[in-house]
Amino acid sequence: MAQKLGIDIEVDLQILDAKLKMAKLDYEQYFIGNRPREPLILRQDIQKIINYWSNMPIRNTAHRFRFNTLTARFFSLRRHWDEILRKMEAGTYEPLKFKIEQKERLRALQEGRNVDAAATEKTKPATKKAEDIFEQYSDARLACGQGMEGIDRTKLKALLDKQEQAIRTQYNCAKVNFRVVVENGKAKLKATPVFS
């Protein structure tokens, strides 16, 4: 049974923190197309907790600081999510444009039409840098409760470089794109060969 809001601020702050991490991952999955719908219910739950404690006096300084930090993180993430949603609606969000162009290219190939080389060049996604992947991977692992023991930036970069070289050799491709996914409650890295 769910804890009633407002009984214990410590518990509510833990729930708020966990829901923020979950929402961040769910939105990332939604933006890359792995989730069919925007996680609005989770976002509303977060907003309810923030609204409740914004109108209540928090006497403990540590709790007030943590609440303010979590609130600021939520507002920052909300601005980011809303900006991406606006781009998606306007058709200017690059990953979504890439998926649409790939579908159009596949449809053209299935229909036997000639696909312009310039259009093919346009559909290549930008390779994510190791720093971005490390941030996403560490956030995903922490949100899934896996921790980061034995993993740091240099080890991950070395692993990605080794993996990229092996995939380029195996598939004879120009580049390799990496992305972070959560499957069965565990954060994983997925690689996609990009052909020129």
PELIN-V915905 format. One record per pair of residues at least 4 apart in sequence whose ideal C-beta (glycine too) atoms are under 6 Angstrom apart, sorted by the first residue. I is the first residue (numbers start at 0). J is the second residue. D is the distance in whole Angstrom. If there is no record, write none. Layout:
i=I j=J d=D
i=I j=J d=D
This chain:
i=2 j=10 d=6
i=4 j=51 d=5
i=5 j=51 d=6
i=8 j=62 d=5
i=11 j=48 d=6
i=12 j=65 d=5
i=15 j=48 d=5
i=15 j=69 d=5
i=16 j=69 d=6
i=18 j=44 d=6
i=18 j=45 d=5
i=19 j=73 d=6
i=20 j=142 d=4
i=22 j=38 d=6
i=22 j=41 d=5
i=22 j=42 d=6
i=24 j=142 d=5
i=24 j=181 d=6
i=25 j=38 d=4
i=26 j=80 d=5
i=28 j=33 d=4
i=28 j=34 d=4
i=29 j=34 d=4
i=29 j=37 d=5
i=30 j=83 d=6
i=31 j=94 d=6
i=32 j=98 d=6
i=45 j=73 d=6
i=49 j=53 d=6
i=49 j=70 d=5
i=52 j=66 d=6
i=57 j=62 d=5
i=57 j=63 d=4
i=57 j=66 d=6
i=73 j=77 d=6
i=86 j=91 d=5
i=86 j=92 d=4
i=87 j=92 d=5
i=87 j=95 d=6
i=97 j=122 d=6
i=97 j=124 d=5
i=100 j=122 d=4
i=101 j=122 d=6
i=104 j=114 d=6
i=107 j=112 d=4
i=107 j=114 d=5
i=114 j=119 d=6
i=124 j=176 d=6
i=126 j=174 d=5
i=126 j=176 d=6
i=127 j=131 d=5
i=127 j=132 d=5
i=129 j=156 d=4
i=129 j=159 d=6
i=132 j=136 d=6
i=132 j=177 d=5
i=133 j=152 d=5
i=133 j=155 d=5
i=135 j=179 d=4
i=136 j=179 d=5
i=137 j=147 d=6
i=139 j=179 d=5
i=139 j=181 d=6
i=139 j=186 d=4
i=140 j=145 d=4
i=140 j=147 d=6
i=140 j=186 d=5
i=143 j=184 d=6
i=143 j=185 d=6
i=143 j=186 d=5
i=150 j=154 d=6
i=159 j=163 d=6
i=163 j=175 d=4
i=166 j=170 d=6
i=166 j=175 d=5
i=166 j=190 d=6
i=166 j=192 d=6
i=167 j=172 d=6
i=170 j=192 d=4
i=172 j=192 d=4
i=172 j=193 d=6
i=172 j=194 d=5
i=173 j=193 d=6
i=173 j=195 d=4
i=174 j=193 d=4
i=175 j=190 d=5
i=175 j=192 d=6
i=176 j=191 d=5
i=176 j=193 d=6
i=177 j=188 d=6
i=177 j=190 d=5
i=178 j=189 d=5
i=180 j=187 d=6
i=180 j=189 d=5
i=181 j=186 d=6
i=182 j=187 d=6
